[in-house]
């Protein structure tokens, strides 16, 4: 990437000595096999989405579930603890319209809390998907920055309650499993 100097980062550091190869490691000897963030793509995120695998529940890294959709953060707050909300541990929570266009200022609302009724059952994590952002210190199986965002006409805007969503972090995929007609 070009910097303000007119040179790429690679050009700027080319020839610079590496005084500690345990800190700045060569590509053939990474600190961990997987990076800290995985970029996912698919028909639900054609321009990408991100997940932090180290914060996710391993059993949820490959998951297929039915969507429970919240049109915006206010809709989420109004419905999340409704005892009649049709949600269970296998559901995929979807929060729309919280990206930079849909929710100006882009507050950290992507780390949706789980419904109280599921917490009482011992559920500690669920797949959550949003065009929002969240703190880097948060945890959970949370897919963020879905692009294009719902407010910009992204596929996230089309997701309805009950739609099947497939998450495959190892395969770097995020798919909405509906027919093209839908």
N, CA, C and O of each residue as an XYZ file, in Angstrom:
728
protein
N       0.837     -1.183      0.000
C       0.000      0.000      0.000
C       0.882      1.246      0.000
O       1.915      1.299      0.667
N       0.456      2.221     -0.748
C       1.187      3.474     -0.850
C       1.028      4.279      0.441
O      -0.062      4.359      1.008
N       2.126      4.868      0.891
C       2.089      5.713      2.086
C       2.135      7.176      1.668
O       2.253      7.478      0.481
N       2.043      8.085      2.634
C       2.087      9.517      2.331
C       3.437      9.931      1.763
O       3.552     11.004      1.171
N       4.456      9.102      1.934
C       5.779      9.415      1.401
C       5.860      9.192     -0.101
O       6.828      9.597     -0.745
N       4.832      8.540     -0.661
C       4.875      8.202     -2.074
C       5.523      6.844     -2.325
O       5.653      6.419     -3.473
N       5.924      6.172     -1.271
C       6.522      4.842     -1.377
C       5.644      3.838     -0.644
O       4.868      4.197      0.241
N       5.781      2.574     -1.031
C       5.051      1.533     -0.318
C       5.766      1.239      0.996
O       6.927      1.607      1.177
N       5.066      0.575      1.905
C       5.692      0.180      3.170
C       6.888     -0.715      2.885
O       7.932     -0.591      3.525
N       6.734     -1.618      1.922
C       7.839     -2.500      1.546
C       9.066     -1.728      1.099
O      10.188     -2.068      1.477
N       8.862     -0.689      0.294
C       9.987      0.133     -0.157
C      10.640      0.861      1.011
O      11.862      1.003      1.048
N       9.842      1.319      1.958
C      10.386      2.050      3.099
C      11.243      1.168      4.006
O      12.238      1.639      4.556
N      10.875     -0.093      4.171
C      11.625     -0.966      5.085
C      12.633     -1.859      4.369
O      13.391     -2.581      5.017
N      12.647     -1.816      3.054
C      13.587     -2.647      2.298
C      15.020     -2.352      2.730
O      15.468     -1.206      2.692
N      15.716     -3.377      3.132
C      17.105     -3.226      3.551
C      17.283     -2.879      5.015
O      18.413     -2.851      5.503
N      16.198     -2.613      5.732
C      16.314     -2.304      7.163
C      16.675     -3.579      7.919
O      16.145     -4.646      7.613
N      17.564     -3.483      8.897
C      17.944     -4.687      9.649
C      16.813     -5.144     10.571
O      16.037     -4.332     11.075
N      16.736     -6.446     10.778
C      15.786     -7.031     11.719
C      16.594     -7.445     12.938
O      17.337     -8.425     12.890
N      16.453     -6.713     14.017
C      17.255     -6.949     15.207
C      16.728     -8.088     16.079
O      17.448     -8.598     16.938
N      15.482     -8.485     15.860
C      14.929     -9.564     16.671
C      13.911    -10.342     15.839
O      12.761     -9.925     15.708
N      14.337    -11.465     15.283
C      13.455    -12.248     14.414
C      12.364    -12.983     15.186
O      11.504    -13.619     14.577
N      12.384    -12.906     16.522
C      11.272    -13.451     17.304
C      10.125    -12.445     17.368
O       8.986    -12.820     17.646
N      10.419    -11.177     17.114
C       9.394    -10.139     17.116
C       8.881     -9.908     15.699
O       7.673     -9.924     15.465
N       9.781     -9.698     14.768
C       9.412     -9.525     13.363
C       9.833    -10.799     12.648
O      10.995    -10.975     12.283
N       8.875    -11.669     12.459
C       9.162    -12.997     11.923
C       9.046    -13.021     10.402
O       8.254    -12.282      9.819
N       9.837    -13.871      9.773
C       9.689    -14.045      8.325
C       8.378    -14.778      8.016
O       7.837    -15.476      8.874
N       7.881    -14.620      6.810
C       6.612    -15.232      6.433
C       6.637    -16.751      6.551
O       5.599    -17.370      6.787
N       7.802    -17.354      6.392
C       7.883    -18.815      6.469
C       7.987    -19.328      7.908
O       8.101    -20.535      8.121
N       7.950    -18.432      8.896
C       8.021    -18.829     10.310
C       7.107    -17.929     11.153
O       7.582    -17.190     12.015
N       5.796    -17.998     10.898
C       4.869    -17.120     11.628
C       4.737    -17.521     13.095
O       5.030    -18.657     13.467
N       4.300    -16.590     13.910
C       4.065    -16.851     15.329
C       2.973    -17.907     15.506
O       3.105    -18.814     16.328
N       1.909    -17.784     14.740
C       0.847    -18.788     14.735
C       0.513    -19.131     13.292
O       0.746    -18.347     12.371
N      -0.040    -20.325     13.125
C      -0.376    -20.788     11.785
C      -1.463    -19.923     11.157
O      -1.409    -19.611      9.967
N      -2.437    -19.544     11.955
C      -3.545    -18.719     11.476
C      -3.360    -17.288     11.967
O      -2.797    -17.060     13.038
N      -3.827    -16.341     11.193
C      -3.762    -14.946     11.598
C      -4.813    -14.620     12.640
O      -5.644    -15.464     12.975
N      -4.780    -13.415     13.148
C      -5.715    -12.992     14.180
C      -7.099    -12.693     13.657
O      -8.067    -12.707     14.418
N      -7.207    -12.422     12.373
C      -8.493    -12.101     11.757
C      -8.628    -12.926     10.486
O      -7.669    -13.082      9.731
N      -9.817    -13.448     10.258
C     -10.106    -14.162      9.014
C     -11.094    -13.343      8.200
O     -12.090    -12.845      8.725
N     -10.807    -13.212      6.922
C     -11.714    -12.523      6.008
C     -12.584    -13.579      5.338
O     -12.084    -14.541      4.753
N     -13.877    -13.383      5.435
C     -14.849    -14.302      4.849
C     -15.473    -13.657      3.625
O     -15.625    -12.437      3.561
N     -15.830    -14.481      2.657
C     -16.534    -14.002      1.471
C     -17.629    -15.003      1.127
O     -17.622    -16.141      1.596
N     -18.546    -14.569      0.320
C     -19.647    -15.415     -0.116
C     -20.791    -14.530     -0.546
O     -20.657    -13.307     -0.587
N     -21.925    -15.145     -0.868
C     -23.027    -14.325     -1.375
C     -23.611    -13.383     -0.319
O     -24.305    -12.427     -0.664
N     -23.338    -13.643      0.956
C     -23.791    -12.729      2.007
C     -22.799    -11.591      2.244
O     -23.160    -10.551      2.795
N     -21.558    -11.792      1.830
C     -20.511    -10.772      2.008
C     -19.590    -10.777      0.793
O     -18.423    -11.149      0.911
N     -20.096    -10.368     -0.380
C     -19.260    -10.424     -1.580
C     -18.003     -9.562     -1.497
O     -16.996     -9.873     -2.134
N     -18.055     -8.487     -0.720
C     -16.871     -7.641     -0.551
C     -16.124     -7.960      0.734
O     -15.155     -7.285      1.081
N     -16.574     -8.979      1.431
C     -15.873     -9.447      2.615
C     -16.580     -9.138      3.919
O     -17.471     -8.293      3.998
N     -16.142     -9.861      4.938
C     -16.562     -9.689      6.328
C     -15.412    -10.237      7.158
O     -14.575    -10.976      6.640
N     -15.358     -9.890      8.434
C     -14.246    -10.353      9.268
C     -14.754    -11.054     10.520
O     -15.834    -10.763     11.034
N     -13.932    -11.992     10.991
C     -14.176    -12.679     12.250
C     -12.833    -12.849     12.936
O     -11.806    -13.006     12.276
N     -12.841    -12.820     14.246
C     -11.634    -13.024     15.047
C     -11.693    -14.454     15.603
O     -12.314    -14.684     16.641
N     -11.052    -15.417     14.921
C     -11.159    -16.819     15.334
C     -10.719    -17.085     16.771
O     -11.290    -17.949     17.437
N      -9.722    -16.364     17.256
C      -9.246    -16.616     18.619
C     -10.291    -16.250     19.667
O     -10.208    -16.708     20.807
N     -11.270    -15.434     19.298
C     -12.331    -15.043     20.227
C     -13.588    -15.888     20.053
O     -14.526    -15.785     20.843
N     -13.604    -16.722     19.015
C     -14.796    -17.504     18.681
C     -14.794    -18.859     19.378
O     -13.753    -19.353     19.813
N     -15.963    -19.438     19.472
C     -16.117    -20.786     20.011
C     -15.774    -21.783     18.911
O     -16.412    -21.768     17.859
N     -14.782    -22.652     19.122
C     -14.361    -23.576     18.061
C     -15.510    -24.373     17.434
O     -15.520    -24.578     16.221
N     -16.457    -24.816     18.225
C     -17.567    -25.614     17.694
C     -18.474    -24.813     16.757
O     -19.235    -25.402     15.990
N     -18.403    -23.485     16.809
C     -19.247    -22.643     15.958
C     -18.525    -22.142     14.716
O     -19.115    -21.422     13.909
N     -17.271    -22.507     14.550
C     -16.496    -22.012     13.403
C     -17.016    -22.584     12.081
O     -16.765    -22.018     11.018
N     -17.722    -23.677     12.147
C     -18.474    -24.189     11.007
C     -19.881    -24.430     11.532
O     -20.104    -25.289     12.385
N     -20.823    -23.658     11.007
C     -22.171    -23.676     11.581
C     -23.195    -23.316     10.517
O     -22.965    -22.450      9.673
N     -24.314    -23.992     10.576
C     -25.458    -23.655      9.729
C     -26.653    -23.461     10.651
O     -26.965    -24.326     11.469
N     -27.314    -22.327     10.512
C     -28.457    -22.059     11.374
C     -29.442    -21.107     10.739
O     -29.156    -20.468      9.726
N     -30.604    -21.027     11.351
C     -31.671    -20.144     10.872
C     -31.495    -18.743     11.447
O     -31.199    -18.557     12.627
N     -31.690    -17.768     10.567
C     -31.502    -16.362     10.945
C     -32.622    -15.864     11.846
O     -33.798    -16.166     11.642
N     -32.225    -15.101     12.837
C     -33.140    -14.275     13.626
C     -32.667    -12.850     13.370
O     -31.569    -12.471     13.776
N     -33.498    -12.066     12.696
C     -33.070    -10.788     12.132
C     -33.536     -9.607     12.974
O     -34.677     -9.540     13.431
N     -32.603     -8.680     13.156
C     -32.873     -7.397     13.804
C     -32.549     -6.324     12.768
O     -31.412     -6.235     12.305
N     -33.538     -5.510     12.403
C     -33.376     -4.536     11.319
C     -32.412     -3.411     11.663
O     -31.813     -2.816     10.767
N     -32.256     -3.113     12.942
C     -31.322     -2.086     13.399
C     -31.126     -2.291     14.899
O     -31.749     -3.172     15.490
N     -30.278     -1.495     15.506
C     -29.958     -1.705     16.919
C     -31.174     -1.463     17.817
O     -31.329     -2.134     18.838
N     -32.026     -0.524     17.452
C     -33.223     -0.271     18.249
C     -34.164     -1.475     18.208
O     -34.761     -1.838     19.222
N     -34.291     -2.087     17.038
C     -35.114     -3.293     16.874
C     -34.543     -4.436     17.719
O     -35.291     -5.191     18.339
N     -33.230     -4.552     17.736
C     -32.570     -5.568     18.571
C     -32.925     -5.356     20.048
O     -33.367     -6.286     20.723
N     -32.730     -4.134     20.541
C     -33.011     -3.855     21.955
C     -34.485     -4.111     22.301
O     -34.791     -4.571     23.401
N     -35.381     -3.820     21.379
C     -36.810     -4.001     21.626
C     -37.212     -5.480     21.662
O     -38.179     -5.838     22.334
N     -36.475     -6.346     20.943
C     -36.892     -7.746     20.805
C     -36.047     -8.764     21.546
O     -36.535     -9.862     21.814
N     -34.815     -8.459     21.889
C     -33.878     -9.496     22.316
C     -34.356    -10.299     23.525
O     -34.095    -11.500     23.600
N     -35.033     -9.682     24.446
C     -35.481    -10.421     25.626
C     -36.982    -10.699     25.639
O     -37.565    -10.984     26.686
N     -37.594    -10.613     24.465
C     -39.002    -10.990     24.332
C     -39.099    -12.506     24.526
O     -38.475    -13.254     23.773
N     -39.853    -12.969     25.498
C     -39.938    -14.409     25.737
C     -40.501    -15.181     24.541
O     -40.296    -16.389     24.431
N     -41.206    -14.490     23.651
C     -41.775    -15.149     22.476
C     -40.845    -15.116     21.263
O     -41.209    -15.613     20.197
N     -39.648    -14.536     21.410
C     -38.698    -14.495     20.300
C     -38.328    -15.922     19.915
O     -37.879    -16.700     20.757
N     -38.516    -16.264     18.652
C     -38.208    -17.607     18.157
C     -36.721    -17.781     17.922
O     -36.239    -17.642     16.798
N     -36.001    -18.085     18.978
C     -34.550    -18.203     18.901
C     -34.100    -19.347     19.796
O     -34.651    -19.566     20.875
N     -33.088    -20.073     19.329
C     -32.471    -21.105     20.160
C     -30.967    -21.069     19.919
O     -30.481    -20.251     19.139
N     -30.239    -21.941     20.576
C     -28.776    -21.913     20.513
C     -28.236    -22.132     19.109
O     -27.113    -21.722     18.817
N     -29.009    -22.770     18.231
C     -28.532    -23.024     16.870
C     -28.829    -21.870     15.919
O     -28.360    -21.876     14.781
N     -29.591    -20.891     16.360
C     -29.943    -19.746     15.511
C     -28.717    -18.892     15.209
O     -27.702    -18.960     15.901
N     -28.839    -18.088     14.157
C     -27.814    -17.108     13.795
C     -28.446    -15.731     13.954
O     -29.407    -15.397     13.261
N     -27.903    -14.941     14.864
C     -28.417    -13.589     15.082
C     -27.851    -12.662     14.008
O     -26.643    -12.645     13.772
N     -28.726    -11.891     13.358
C     -28.325    -10.996     12.272
C     -28.770     -9.583     12.625
O     -29.956     -9.333     12.841
N     -27.813     -8.665     12.681
C     -28.091     -7.254     12.959
C     -27.742     -6.441     11.720
O     -26.601     -6.457     11.259
N     -28.736     -5.729     11.181
C     -28.565     -4.946      9.954
C     -28.470     -3.447     10.257
O     -28.781     -2.986     11.356
N     -28.034     -2.721      9.247
C     -28.084     -1.254      9.243
C     -27.301     -0.601     10.371
O     -27.739      0.390     10.955
N     -26.136     -1.170     10.671
C     -25.276     -0.602     11.714
C     -23.876     -0.303     11.200
O     -22.957     -0.094     11.992
N     -23.704     -0.279      9.889
C     -22.428      0.082      9.292
C     -22.287      1.591      9.197
O     -23.117      2.318      9.742
N     -21.257      2.080      8.517
C     -21.002      3.524      8.457
C     -22.114      4.321      7.785
O     -22.331      5.480      8.137
N     -22.815      3.736      6.839
C     -23.915      4.451      6.197
C     -25.211      4.289      6.996
O     -25.961      5.252      7.158
N     -25.470      3.103      7.484
C     -26.719      2.822      8.182
C     -26.786      3.369      9.593
O     -27.870      3.639     10.110
N     -25.624      3.534     10.222
C     -25.575      3.985     11.615
C     -24.405      4.953     11.743
O     -23.369      4.599     12.306
N     -24.562      6.190     11.220
C     -23.456      7.148     11.213
C     -22.786      7.273     12.579
O     -23.439      7.294     13.623
N     -21.483      7.354     12.529
C     -20.690      7.347     13.749
C     -20.186      5.954     14.056
O     -19.197      5.780     14.768
N     -20.871      4.968     13.514
C     -20.503      3.555     13.605
C     -20.113      3.139     15.015
O     -18.987      2.709     15.266
N     -21.059      3.274     15.920
C     -20.830      2.868     17.309
C     -20.551      1.368     17.392
O     -20.875      0.617     16.472
N     -19.958      0.950     18.482
C     -19.603     -0.462     18.672
C     -20.821     -1.244     19.145
O     -21.005     -1.448     20.345
N     -21.647     -1.679     18.207
C     -22.865     -2.406     18.557
C     -22.890     -3.828     17.997
O     -23.897     -4.522     18.135
N     -21.810     -4.269     17.374
C     -21.788     -5.581     16.731
C     -21.765     -6.754     17.684
O     -22.159     -7.857     17.307
N     -21.314     -6.547     18.908
C     -21.233     -7.652     19.864
C     -22.559     -7.780     20.607
O     -22.668     -7.449     21.788
N     -23.554     -8.265     19.888
C     -24.895     -8.397     20.462
C     -24.882     -9.371     21.638
O     -24.328    -10.466     21.548
N     -25.494     -8.958     22.728
C     -25.648     -9.865     23.863
C     -26.676    -10.926     23.507
O     -27.588    -10.683     22.717
N     -26.521    -12.093     24.090
C     -27.445    -13.188     23.833
C     -28.745    -12.963     24.602
O     -28.757    -12.254     25.608
N     -29.834    -13.563     24.134
C     -31.104    -13.424     24.853
C     -31.002    -14.005     26.262
O     -30.365    -15.037     26.476
N     -31.633    -13.335     27.210
C     -31.601    -13.779     28.609
C     -32.105    -15.208     28.753
O     -31.568    -15.977     29.550
N     -33.137    -15.573     27.986
C     -33.685    -16.927     28.129
C     -32.671    -17.998     27.727
O     -32.701    -19.104     28.265
N     -31.770    -17.683     26.783
C     -30.739    -18.653     26.396
C     -29.587    -18.651     27.394
O     -29.018    -19.702     27.687
N     -29.245    -17.488     27.912
C     -28.207    -17.423     28.944
C     -28.616    -18.262     30.156
O     -27.785    -18.950     30.749
N     -29.887    -18.203     30.516
C     -30.394    -18.988     31.653
C     -30.309    -20.489     31.390
O     -30.259    -21.288     32.324
N     -30.291    -20.867     30.105
C     -30.167    -22.279     29.728
C     -28.705    -22.717     29.650
O     -28.417    -23.887     29.402
N     -27.786    -21.777     29.861
C     -26.367    -22.101     29.821
C     -25.689    -21.834     28.491
O     -24.514    -22.161     28.327
N     -26.403    -21.247     27.533
C     -25.802    -20.908     26.241
C     -24.835    -19.751     26.463
O     -25.210    -18.723     27.027
N     -23.594    -19.916     26.022
C     -22.586    -18.877     26.252
C     -22.125    -18.189     24.972
O     -21.451    -17.162     25.039
N     -22.475    -18.734     23.809
C     -22.079    -18.109     22.547
C     -23.029    -18.583     21.459
O     -23.601    -19.670     21.534
N     -23.180    -17.748     20.456
C     -23.959    -18.055     19.256
C     -23.294    -17.332     18.104
O     -22.541    -16.381     18.315
N     -23.565    -17.774     16.887
C     -23.088    -17.044     15.717
C     -23.907    -15.769     15.604
O     -25.138    -15.791     15.630
N     -23.185    -14.648     15.476
C     -23.794    -13.336     15.304
C     -23.150    -12.683     14.090
O     -21.933    -12.738     13.918
N     -23.972    -12.064     13.251
C     -23.497    -11.465     12.001
C     -24.035    -10.048     11.908
O     -25.207     -9.800     12.192
N     -23.163     -9.110     11.505
C     -23.592     -7.716     11.399
C     -22.687     -6.930     10.459
O     -21.566     -7.340     10.158
N     -23.198     -5.799     10.008
C     -22.370     -4.852      9.263
C     -21.770     -3.817     10.219
O     -21.187     -2.824      9.784
N     -21.917     -4.057     11.508
C     -21.401     -3.163     12.549
C     -19.947     -3.486     12.876
O     -19.313     -4.328     12.240
N     -19.448     -2.793     13.881
C     -18.120     -3.070     14.430
C     -18.277     -3.345     15.917
O     -19.351     -3.147     16.485
N     -17.188     -3.806     16.547
C     -17.174     -3.986     17.998
C     -15.753     -3.819     18.488
O     -14.814     -3.764     17.693
N     -15.600     -3.738     19.779
C     -14.289     -3.585     20.393
C     -13.407     -4.783     20.071
O     -13.893     -5.910     19.977
N     -12.134     -4.544     19.906
C     -11.181     -5.622     19.664
C     -10.967     -6.515     20.855
O     -10.367     -7.582     20.725
N     -11.444     -6.107     22.021
C     -11.286     -6.927     23.219
C     -12.522     -7.777     23.496
O     -12.539     -8.551     24.453
N     -13.549     -7.641     22.672
C     -14.769     -8.420     22.865
C     -14.530     -9.865     22.423
O     -13.531    -10.167     21.771
N     -15.450    -10.743     22.783
C     -15.303    -12.156     22.463
C     -16.577    -12.661     21.796
O     -17.599    -11.974     21.770
N     -16.496    -13.856     21.267
C     -17.662    -14.512     20.696
C     -17.483    -14.797     19.223
O     -16.569    -14.288     18.576
N     -18.379    -15.625     18.706
C     -18.370    -15.998     17.294
C     -19.164    -14.935     16.547
O     -20.340    -15.114     16.232
N     -18.492    -13.832     16.276
C     -19.142    -12.641     15.742
C     -18.497    -12.253     14.412
O     -17.300    -11.973     14.345
N     -19.310    -12.243     13.362
C     -18.879    -11.819     12.031
C     -19.275    -10.357     11.886
O     -20.437     -9.998     12.074
N     -18.303     -9.519     11.551
C     -18.506     -8.072     11.509
C     -18.165     -7.484     10.149
O     -17.619     -8.159      9.277
N     -18.499     -6.221      9.993
C     -18.133     -5.441      8.807
C     -18.581     -6.114      7.513
O     -17.882     -6.035      6.503
N     -19.738     -6.776      7.531
C     -20.254     -7.406      6.320
C     -20.389     -6.324      5.250
O     -21.008     -5.283      5.473
N     -19.796     -6.592      4.081
C     -19.778     -5.585      3.024
C     -20.207     -6.196      1.690
O     -19.844     -7.325      1.361
N     -20.986     -5.425      0.934
C     -21.512     -4.121      1.289
C     -22.533     -4.215      2.429
O     -23.222     -5.220      2.605
N     -22.595     -3.130      3.185
C     -23.509     -3.099      4.329
C     -24.959     -3.043      3.847
O     -25.230     -2.716      2.692
N     -25.877     -3.365      4.744
C     -27.305     -3.412      4.400
C     -27.800     -2.080      3.846
O     -28.534     -2.061      2.858
N     -27.415     -0.973      4.462
C     -27.898      0.344      4.037
C     -27.362      0.754      2.672
O     -27.876      1.692      2.062
N     -26.340      0.063      2.187
C     -25.780      0.347      0.864
C     -26.277     -0.670     -0.163
O     -25.733     -0.759     -1.264
N     -27.306     -1.432      0.195
C     -27.874     -2.396     -0.740
C     -27.208     -3.757     -0.723
O     -27.400     -4.550     -1.645
N     -26.433     -4.041      0.302
C     -25.776     -5.338      0.403
C     -26.764     -6.463      0.657
O     -27.908     -6.227      1.045
N     -26.306     -7.694      0.433
C     -27.153     -8.877      0.602
C     -27.685     -9.007      2.023
O     -28.734     -9.616      2.235
N     -26.985     -8.449      2.987
C     -27.447     -8.506      4.373
C     -28.858     -7.921      4.499
O     -29.650     -8.374      5.326
N     -29.166     -6.920      3.682
C     -30.489     -6.281      3.709
C     -31.602     -7.255      3.335
O     -32.759     -7.045      3.699
N     -31.260     -8.317      2.609
C     -32.260     -9.267      2.124
C     -32.559    -10.401      3.093
O     -33.532    -11.130      2.903
N     -31.745    -10.561      4.121
C     -31.912    -11.681      5.050
C     -33.206    -11.509      5.841
O     -33.506    -10.430      6.350
N     -33.975    -12.620      5.931
C     -35.242    -12.612      6.664
C     -35.200    -13.670      7.760
O     -34.428    -14.626      7.692
N     -36.034    -13.482      8.760
C     -36.162    -14.497      9.808
C     -36.374    -15.865      9.166
O     -37.201    -16.018      8.267
N     -35.627    -16.843      9.633
C     -35.784    -18.212      9.153
C     -34.875    -18.600      8.015
O     -34.721    -19.790      7.740
N     -34.258    -17.629      7.331
C     -33.319    -17.966      6.250
C     -32.148    -18.753      6.823
O     -31.689    -18.476      7.931
N     -31.667    -19.733      6.065
C     -30.495    -20.495      6.493
C     -29.222    -19.749      6.128
O     -29.086    -19.228      5.021
N     -28.295    -19.707      7.072
C     -26.986    -19.086      6.857
C     -25.927    -20.118      7.185
O     -26.031    -20.842      8.175
N     -24.906    -20.178      6.342
C     -23.811    -21.128      6.520
C     -22.511    -20.359      6.754
O     -22.101    -19.548      5.925
N     -21.873    -20.624      7.887
C     -20.581    -20.028      8.238
C     -19.531    -21.123      8.188
O     -19.692    -22.173      8.810
N     -18.458    -20.881      7.448
C     -17.345    -21.829      7.354
C     -16.056    -21.019      7.436
O     -15.532    -20.568      6.417
N     -15.549    -20.838      8.655
C     -14.371    -19.993      8.851
C     -13.150    -20.609      8.179
O     -12.392    -19.894      7.523
N     -12.937    -21.912      8.324
C     -11.781    -22.563      7.695
C     -11.820    -22.398      6.180
O     -10.782    -22.212      5.546
N     -13.015    -22.465      5.602
C     -13.178    -22.285      4.161
C     -13.328    -20.839      3.749
O     -13.462    -20.537      2.563
N     -13.306    -19.932      4.731
C     -13.420    -18.482      4.507
C     -14.710    -18.120      3.772
O     -14.707    -17.265      2.886
N     -15.828    -18.784      4.150
C     -17.098    -18.586      3.460
C     -18.202    -18.125      4.406
O     -18.244    -18.509      5.575
N     -19.093    -17.292      3.871
C     -20.300    -16.852      4.555
C     -21.404    -16.810      3.505
O     -21.398    -15.959      2.617
N     -22.351    -17.739      3.617
C     -23.359    -17.902      2.571
C     -24.777    -17.820      3.123
O     -25.082    -18.355      4.189
N     -25.628    -17.141      2.373
C     -27.063    -17.132      2.611
C     -27.630    -18.235      1.730
O     -27.507    -18.169      0.507
N     -28.248    -19.245      2.328
C     -28.704    -20.424      1.592
C     -30.170    -20.280      1.189
O     -31.054    -20.924      1.754
N     -30.402    -19.428      0.209
C     -31.736    -19.255     -0.362
C     -31.608    -19.354     -1.877
O     -30.520    -19.186     -2.428
N     -32.720    -19.626     -2.544
C     -32.689    -19.723     -4.002
C     -32.481    -18.338     -4.610
O     -32.736    -17.321     -3.965
N     -32.022    -18.313     -5.843
C     -31.800    -17.041     -6.542
C     -33.105    -16.251     -6.674
O     -33.090    -15.020     -6.657
N     -34.232    -16.957     -6.805
C     -35.522    -16.278     -6.933
C     -35.862    -15.492     -5.670
O     -36.438    -14.406     -5.731
N     -35.492    -16.065     -4.522
C     -35.779    -15.384     -3.258
C     -34.917    -14.157     -3.144
O     -35.000    -13.435     -2.151
